[in-house]
Amino acid sequence: MRGRVVWWGLLLLAGVFALAYLYFTLVPGPVDPAARQYFTAAEIAAGRRYAQANRLIFIVSFFVELAVLAGLVFSPAAARLGHGATRLAQGRPLVAGLLFFAALWVLLRAVNLPFSLLSGYYLEHQWGFSTESLAGWWGDYLKGAVLDLMLSGAGVVLFFWATRRWPRTWWLAAGAFLAAWIIIANYLWPVVVAPLFNRFTPATDPEVVAMVQRLAERADLSVGKVLVMDASRRTTKANAYFAGLGRTKRIVLYDTLLRDYPRDEVEAVVAHELAHWKLGHIRRGTVYGIAANFALWLLLFLVLRLSLDLPHRGPYPPQAWALVVFFFLLTSFIGNPITNGISRRMEAAADAYSVKLTGDPRAVVRLQVDLARRDLADISPPPFIEWFTYTHPSTMRRIEAVVALSPRRP
């Protein structure tokens, strides 16, 4: 009974957030009047329409996945599937857990595939952003699916093994495994996973290399590799990012950024990425992620104890995996304001430091304007949606923050 109260409480909170998100997607409200200083009415309207389409796909897909998992968890369906997996596995718990996981994985992939195809391929082509063929999209999707299946399958084996090996403290083991994986993934992702999807080459433009070195010296940083990614094979959008730990640290610039943006704006982007490095955002983000990971596994342990009627030290049945997936779907959605709030603060700090590094707030403002125009950003999103899902401050907030750092208006 107490277990159902917890689940219904999580569902209620997620439902309130989801309905609010849907409402503000359909009724976004007025645009900040200051936006018209930088953007035309047509640009503002186009950005809002594009954002609205993406938001509708996101929230509808969430509702559908939530309904599918709730239908499994709150009906005999999951138990029947678990019993079937146990029979097929001839009583071997790890095999039964893997069989249940595989069935659920296929079901959720099938449920989410139409939304992935709609948002990742058709919508991007409709708005003129995607340069990828349908065959190319399917190739990327299948590579991602295989990678997800392998990693998730390994996680399932570890979960059921740990719950049998340490029935009272398995959540600590799960947290430790995932913490180690977070660190390993941060180290290996740039050199193992990213090259599966894109080609990375050293930056050869002497002007760009000199720019990066100059900014790094100002920030008192030793830059590793500066790489250019072939983003143009998929999209017209531009970006850059900092990735890796230790010897795998690198700055990655999209080729679209170098191709389509003036050098002072590229410099602003590089300065922003160096700011994340200088301010320790990667390290802090990793620490926050590990702390949240332990807290969530402990909460899951407590919720499962209330939800599953098990004999003393009894193993979890295969259908417990449906509860695990359901739990993380709900908590990740509910936790959006916390994780995204932390991210926005880091991004705002990186913007401020980038102005300090470049000494050119005008270029930073022009960068935000050009990015918003080219990528059809929602210039002034509904405050609730920005609070709930934005990892970066909205365009107007970023512009206004940079303007406030300068004695003169850019």
HELIX and SHEET records of a PDB file:
HELIX    1   1 ARG A    2  LEU A   26  1                                  25    
HELIX    2   2 PRO A   33  GLN A   37  5                                   5    
HELIX    3   3 ALA A   41  VAL A   73  1                                  33    
HELIX    4   4 ALA A   77  LEU A   88  1                                  12    
HELIX    5   5 PRO A   93  LEU A  117  1                                  25    
HELIX    6   6 LEU A  118  TYR A  122  3                                   5    
HELIX    7   7 LEU A  123  GLN A  126  1                                   4    
HELIX    8   8 LEU A  134  ARG A  165  1                                  32    
HELIX    9   9 TRP A  170  LEU A  188  1                                  19    
HELIX   10  10 TRP A  189  VAL A  193  3                                   5    
HELIX   11  11 ALA A  194  LEU A  196  5                                   3    
HELIX   12  12 PRO A  206  ARG A  218  1                                  13    
HELIX   13  13 ALA A  231  ARG A  233  5                                   3    
HELIX   14  14 GLY A  246  THR A  248  5                                   3    
HELIX   15  15 ASP A  255  ASP A  260  1                                   6    
HELIX   16  16 ARG A  263  LYS A  278  1                                  16    
HELIX   17  17 HIS A  281  SER A  307  1                                  27    
HELIX   18  18 ALA A  320  ILE A  334  1                                  15    
HELIX   19  19 ASN A  336  THR A  358  1                                  23    
HELIX   20  20 PRO A  361  ASP A  375  1                                  15    
HELIX   21  21 PRO A  383  THR A  389  1                                   7    
HELIX   22  22 THR A  395  LEU A  405  1                                  11    
SHEET    1   A 4 PHE A 200  PRO A 202  0                                        
SHEET    2   A 4 LYS A 225  MET A 229 -1                                        
SHEET    3   A 4 ARG A 250  TYR A 254  1                                        
SHEET    4   A 4 ALA A 240  ALA A 243 -1                                        
END                                                                             
